Amino acid sequence: MCDGEASVSRFVVPPVFARRITAIYGAQGEAWLAELPDLMQRCARRWSLTLKRPFPDLTYNYVIAATRADGLPVVLKLGVVNRELITEIHALRLYAGQGAVRLLDAVPEAGALLLEQLYPGTPLSNQEDDARATAVAAHLMQQLWRPPVNPEQFPTVADWLRGFGRLRARYAGGVGLFPRHLVELAETLATELQTSAAPSVLLHGDLHHKNILQAQRAPWLAIDPKGIIGEAAYETGSWLRNPFPQLLTWPQVRQVLARRVAQFAEILGFEPQRVIGWGVVQAVLSAWWSLEDNENNWEWGIRCAELLASLL
């Protein structure tokens, strides 16, 4: 038995993490949480790992620092098997370490990924100069975008936009607690932007401040790609509404958003109104997804959508 197996029993699943998993996945999530110690043990045995410690602030996956038998520092990432986790594996394989963390191995049917450990691993959210951080994100986007290979493995932007249909279905054609004018604006923009979309590329899909880490083999690398196919301008939306929840406490946040849009337009060559439009669409969708997943932070997305809409 390796050291990793013997140490599994000491790991505690944070209650907040457990509640989130059960809220999203229901009985499947409860079963996964019950199996988690055994899953860690099997992974430790499979990859000859000494498990170190879980990372703080776990969200949708259980992520553990570890050391491989050859002394290599690695990260074990475990999650409920779902499409997003599978497309993350596909995306990381295509990136092959270029612009993103390197995937060392994976067992998709177990929801298990073995990743290189990025050092020092400081998130870009720690960068106090927002203009500099936005420039880093823009240049990293350019490294990640590539023509889609095996596109059938990935969802498309059109697939994600079907979230508006689910929102309407939930409220019998209405919008529930959401401001009607914002939902209608987002739906209109989504149709217009899709109709005029540039050729599709493979996108990260969730490139924000905490998903970009400082590393040694490259200044900055992305983690946790969703893996989605769509036009490149779509990628900027997640950055515009982050970091959550700090963004909305910043002074002159509207001016910050306007400056970010101008930076993306200058560095990436996008029309500013296109960047803003995707930002509005995604902010409203983000609010809906939060509500759909029984999260209580949906109002943040709506507030971001309001601010971005004011720039149109």
HUTADA-V242690 format. One record per residue. RES is the residue in three letters. D_LAST is the distance of its C-alpha to the last C-alpha in Angstrom with 1 decimal. Layout:
BEGIN
RES:D_LAST
RES:D_LAST
END
This chain:
BEGIN
MET:60.5
CYS:57.9
ASP:56.7
GLY:53.4
GLU:55.1
ALA:57.2
SER:54.3
VAL:52.1
SER:53.6
ARG:52.3
PHE:48.6
VAL:47.0
VAL:44.0
PRO:41.7
PRO:41.5
VAL:37.7
PHE:37.5
ALA:40.1
ARG:38.3
ARG:35.1
ILE:37.0
THR:38.8
ALA:35.8
ILE:34.1
TYR:37.1
GLY:39.7
ALA:43.2
GLN:42.3
GLY:40.8
GLU:43.9
ALA:46.2
TRP:44.3
LEU:44.6
ALA:48.3
GLU:48.7
LEU:46.7
PRO:49.9
ASP:51.7
LEU:48.7
MET:48.5
GLN:52.3
ARG:52.1
CYS:49.4
ALA:51.4
ARG:54.4
ARG:52.7
TRP:51.2
SER:53.8
LEU:51.5
THR:52.3
LEU:49.5
LYS:48.4
ARG:45.8
PRO:42.7
PHE:39.5
PRO:38.0
ASP:35.0
LEU:35.6
THR:32.9
TYR:33.5
ASN:36.3
TYR:39.5
VAL:39.5
ILE:42.7
ALA:43.8
ALA:47.1
THR:49.5
ARG:51.0
ALA:54.7
ASP:54.4
GLY:52.7
LEU:49.2
PRO:46.5
VAL:44.4
VAL:42.0
LEU:42.8
LYS:39.8
LEU:40.8
GLY:38.7
VAL:39.1
VAL:39.2
ASN:36.0
ARG:33.9
GLU:31.5
LEU:34.5
ILE:36.0
THR:33.0
GLU:32.8
ILE:36.3
HIS:35.6
ALA:32.6
LEU:34.8
ARG:37.6
LEU:35.5
TYR:34.1
ALA:37.7
GLY:36.8
GLN:34.5
GLY:31.5
ALA:32.4
VAL:35.3
ARG:38.4
LEU:39.6
LEU:43.4
ASP:44.3
ALA:43.2
VAL:44.7
PRO:42.0
GLU:44.2
ALA:44.7
GLY:41.1
ALA:42.4
LEU:41.0
LEU:42.8
LEU:40.6
GLU:41.3
GLN:40.9
LEU:38.5
TYR:39.9
PRO:39.0
GLY:36.1
THR:34.0
PRO:30.4
LEU:27.6
SER:26.5
ASN:29.4
GLN:27.8
GLU:26.9
ASP:25.1
ASP:21.6
ALA:20.8
ARG:24.1
ALA:23.5
THR:20.2
ALA:22.1
VAL:24.8
ALA:22.6
ALA:21.1
HIS:24.7
LEU:26.0
MET:23.5
GLN:25.1
GLN:28.5
LEU:27.8
TRP:26.3
ARG:29.0
PRO:30.0
PRO:30.8
VAL:34.5
ASN:35.8
PRO:32.4
GLU:34.2
GLN:34.4
PHE:30.7
PRO:28.1
THR:25.2
VAL:21.5
ALA:22.4
ASP:25.0
TRP:22.6
LEU:20.2
ARG:23.3
GLY:22.7
PHE:20.7
GLY:24.0
ARG:26.0
LEU:23.8
ARG:24.4
ALA:28.1
ARG:28.6
TYR:27.6
ALA:29.3
GLY:26.1
GLY:24.4
VAL:22.1
GLY:24.6
LEU:23.3
PHE:19.7
PRO:17.3
ARG:17.4
HIS:14.0
LEU:12.5
VAL:15.1
GLU:14.6
LEU:10.8
ALA:11.9
GLU:14.9
THR:13.2
LEU:10.9
ALA:14.1
THR:16.1
GLU:14.0
LEU:13.8
GLN:17.5
THR:18.5
SER:17.3
ALA:18.2
ALA:20.2
PRO:23.7
SER:24.2
VAL:25.5
LEU:26.9
LEU:24.3
HIS:25.2
GLY:22.8
ASP:22.8
LEU:22.6
HIS:22.1
HIS:24.1
LYS:27.1
ASN:27.5
ILE:28.1
LEU:31.5
GLN:33.6
ALA:36.6
GLN:39.6
ARG:39.6
ALA:36.0
PRO:34.0
TRP:31.4
LEU:31.6
ALA:29.5
ILE:31.0
ASP:30.4
PRO:28.6
LYS:27.6
GLY:28.2
ILE:25.7
ILE:25.3
GLY:22.0
GLU:19.8
ALA:19.6
ALA:15.8
TYR:16.2
GLU:18.2
THR:15.6
GLY:14.3
SER:17.5
TRP:17.4
LEU:14.1
ARG:15.5
ASN:18.9
PRO:21.5
PHE:22.3
PRO:23.1
GLN:23.2
LEU:19.5
LEU:18.8
THR:21.9
TRP:20.8
PRO:20.4
GLN:17.1
VAL:15.4
ARG:11.9
GLN:13.1
VAL:14.7
LEU:11.7
ALA:10.1
ARG:13.5
ARG:13.9
VAL:11.0
ALA:12.8
GLN:16.1
PHE:15.4
ALA:14.3
GLU:17.5
ILE:19.9
LEU:19.0
GLY:17.8
PHE:14.6
GLU:11.7
PRO:9.0
GLN:6.4
ARG:9.4
VAL:9.9
ILE:6.7
GLY:7.5
TRP:11.1
GLY:10.6
VAL:9.5
VAL:12.3
GLN:14.8
ALA:14.3
VAL:15.2
LEU:17.9
SER:19.2
ALA:19.7
TRP:21.5
TRP:23.6
SER:24.7
LEU:25.8
GLU:27.4
ASP:29.3
ASN:30.5
GLU:28.7
ASN:27.8
ASN:24.7
TRP:22.1
GLU:20.5
TRP:19.2
GLY:17.0
ILE:15.6
ARG:15.0
CYS:13.1
ALA:10.9
GLU:10.4
LEU:9.6
LEU:7.1
ALA:5.4
SER:5.6
LEU:3.8
LEU:0.0
END
